[in-house]
């Protein structure tokens, strides 16, 4: 008898690094633009499901219910500015490494030069994992009715899911402006 994997059997939260652009000295003193990147890394089990199964497990995981407004994890189904129960694996589009990196680099640039320390951190925590991932997914446009009652709260909101089967890690990257 085949026993289906439960969400907690699929993804185990490893860590949650946070990159706050305010922590870096921008030349103009304000180039940070209230931008930040929230990273959630999960260990995969020894025999993980396919990519769509991993996306479903991520969406079902309690850590996915984060509005990224400082309130932390919700019991209600909210994710960013969206109702998380309106997000499905089909909402994610497969993208290649150059496109994923361009998306983040374009958002980071924002018309200003990036401090060296921030470049180093972005390379280690974002660009290298993007390059090394065995697959990458971008959260696509969602319908207006998918917004929760106080969204949008971010000026920009970019979400990538990186799956690195060689390292056994799934990474949820949310890059946004307040």
C-alpha positions as CSV (number, residue, x, y, z in Angstrom):
1,X,0.0,0.0,0.0
2,X,1.4,3.4,-1.0
3,X,1.3,6.0,1.8
4,X,1.2,9.6,0.5
5,X,3.8,12.0,1.8
6,X,2.6,14.5,4.2
7,X,3.9,18.1,3.8
8,X,6.1,17.8,6.9
9,X,7.7,14.7,5.4
10,X,8.7,16.6,2.2
11,X,10.2,19.9,3.4
12,X,12.0,20.7,6.6
13,X,12.9,24.3,7.3
14,X,16.6,24.7,7.5
15,X,17.1,28.5,7.9
16,X,15.8,31.9,7.0
17,X,18.5,34.4,6.1
18,X,17.3,38.0,5.7
19,X,19.1,40.7,3.6
20,X,18.0,44.2,4.6
21,X,19.4,46.8,2.2
22,X,19.4,49.3,5.0
23,X,22.3,47.4,6.6
24,X,24.6,48.6,3.8
25,X,26.1,52.0,3.1
26,X,24.7,53.3,-0.2
27,X,26.6,56.2,-1.7
28,X,23.5,58.5,-1.6
29,X,22.6,57.5,1.9
30,X,19.2,56.3,0.8
31,X,19.7,54.0,-2.2
32,X,18.4,51.1,-0.2
33,X,14.8,52.1,-1.2
34,X,13.5,50.1,1.8
35,X,14.3,46.9,-0.2
36,X,15.0,43.5,1.3
37,X,15.3,39.8,0.5
38,X,13.7,37.1,2.7
39,X,15.2,33.7,2.1
40,X,13.7,30.5,3.4
41,X,15.7,27.3,2.8
42,X,14.2,23.8,3.2
43,X,15.9,20.4,3.3
44,X,14.5,17.9,0.8
45,X,13.9,14.3,1.8
46,X,16.1,11.5,0.4
47,X,13.6,10.7,-2.3
48,X,11.7,14.0,-3.1
49,X,8.7,14.2,-5.3
50,X,8.8,16.0,-8.7
51,X,9.1,19.8,-8.9
52,X,5.3,20.4,-9.0
53,X,5.0,18.2,-5.9
54,X,7.7,20.2,-4.2
55,X,5.9,23.4,-5.1
56,X,2.7,22.0,-3.6
57,X,4.5,21.0,-0.4
58,X,6.0,24.6,-0.2
59,X,2.6,26.2,-0.6
60,X,1.2,23.8,2.1
61,X,4.0,24.5,4.5
62,X,3.2,26.8,7.5
63,X,6.3,28.9,6.6
64,X,4.7,29.9,3.3
65,X,2.0,31.8,5.3
66,X,4.1,34.9,5.7
67,X,2.8,38.4,4.7
68,X,6.4,39.8,4.7
69,X,5.2,42.8,6.7
70,X,6.9,42.0,9.9
71,X,4.0,40.2,11.4
72,X,5.6,36.8,10.9
73,X,3.8,33.5,10.1
74,X,-0.1,33.6,10.0
75,X,-2.6,30.9,10.8
76,X,-4.7,32.5,8.0
77,X,-3.8,31.6,4.5
78,X,-1.9,34.7,3.5
79,X,1.3,34.9,1.5
80,X,2.8,38.3,0.7
81,X,-0.2,40.3,-0.7
82,X,-2.0,37.1,-1.7
83,X,-4.4,34.6,-0.2
84,X,-2.1,31.5,-0.2
85,X,-5.0,29.2,-0.8
86,X,-5.3,30.9,-4.3
87,X,-1.7,30.0,-5.2
88,X,-1.1,26.7,-6.9
89,X,1.9,25.0,-8.4
90,X,0.6,26.1,-11.8
91,X,1.1,29.8,-10.7
92,X,4.8,29.2,-11.0
93,X,6.6,29.5,-14.3
94,X,9.8,27.6,-15.0
95,X,12.6,30.0,-15.7
96,X,16.3,29.6,-16.6
97,X,19.1,30.9,-14.5
98,X,19.9,34.0,-16.6
99,X,16.3,35.2,-16.5
100,X,16.0,34.6,-12.8
101,X,19.3,36.5,-12.1
102,X,18.2,39.3,-14.5
103,X,15.0,39.8,-12.6
104,X,16.8,40.2,-9.2
105,X,19.6,42.3,-10.7
106,X,17.2,44.6,-12.3
107,X,15.3,45.0,-9.1
108,X,18.5,45.5,-7.1
109,X,19.9,48.1,-9.4
110,X,16.9,50.5,-9.0
111,X,19.0,53.3,-10.6
112,X,21.7,53.3,-8.0
113,X,25.1,51.6,-7.5
114,X,25.2,48.7,-5.1
115,X,27.6,48.7,-2.1
116,X,30.3,46.1,-2.3
117,X,29.2,44.3,0.9
118,X,25.7,43.9,-0.5
119,X,27.0,42.6,-3.8
120,X,29.0,40.0,-1.9
121,X,26.0,38.9,0.1
122,X,23.7,38.8,-2.9
123,X,26.2,36.7,-4.8
124,X,26.5,34.2,-2.0
125,X,22.8,34.0,-1.0
126,X,21.0,34.6,-4.3
127,X,23.0,34.6,-7.5
128,X,25.1,31.5,-6.7
129,X,22.0,29.5,-5.6
130,X,20.2,30.6,-8.8
131,X,23.1,29.4,-10.9
132,X,23.4,26.1,-9.0
133,X,19.7,25.2,-8.9
134,X,18.6,22.3,-10.9
135,X,15.3,24.1,-11.6
136,X,13.9,27.6,-10.9
137,X,10.3,28.9,-10.7
138,X,8.9,32.4,-10.8
139,X,5.6,33.2,-9.2
140,X,3.5,34.6,-12.1
141,X,0.8,37.2,-12.1
142,X,-2.2,36.3,-10.0
143,X,-5.8,37.5,-10.5
144,X,-6.9,40.5,-8.5
145,X,-9.3,38.4,-6.5
146,X,-6.3,36.5,-5.1
147,X,-5.2,39.6,-3.2
148,X,-6.0,39.5,0.5
149,X,-7.9,42.3,2.3
150,X,-4.9,44.6,2.9
151,X,-2.7,43.8,0.0
152,X,-0.8,45.2,-1.8
153,X,1.6,46.3,0.9
154,X,4.8,46.1,-1.1
155,X,5.9,48.4,-3.9
156,X,7.5,45.5,-5.7
157,X,7.2,41.8,-4.9
158,X,9.3,39.2,-6.7
159,X,9.2,35.5,-5.8
160,X,11.5,32.7,-6.9
161,X,11.6,29.1,-5.9
162,X,15.0,27.4,-6.4
163,X,15.2,23.6,-6.3
164,X,18.7,22.2,-6.0
165,X,18.4,18.4,-6.1
166,X,22.2,17.9,-5.9
167,X,22.3,19.7,-2.6
168,X,18.9,18.6,-1.4
169,X,17.6,22.1,-0.9
170,X,14.6,24.1,-1.9
171,X,14.9,27.9,-1.5
172,X,12.1,30.4,-1.4
173,X,13.4,33.9,-2.3
174,X,11.1,36.9,-1.8
175,X,12.6,40.2,-2.9
176,X,10.4,43.3,-2.1
177,X,10.2,47.0,-1.3
178,X,8.2,48.4,1.6
